[in-house]
Amino acid sequence: AVLCRGLQAPVYGVDELRDFCLVAVIGARERVLRDEYQPLQLQNPWTKGRLYVRLQADLLTAIEHGHVTTV
């Protein structure tokens, strides 16, 4: 969509897709979801949260500061 519309945004190749992960966020808590995790199986309170796609490199900093937990 970015390329078709001529928008200014980063475009990632297929080989770079492994650098991303899915994160569930509710309040100040974050949970990194494993690649095989099915988001529709999230249970309370996570069903009230938001899902984000993040670069895994950015998560390393958050994990060091105690803001993220891997599930």
Summary of the structure (lengths in Angstrom):
residues: 71
radius of gyration: 14.1
end to end distance: 31.3
largest distance: 39.7
contacts: 134
relative contact order: 0.23
helix: 35%
strand: 30%
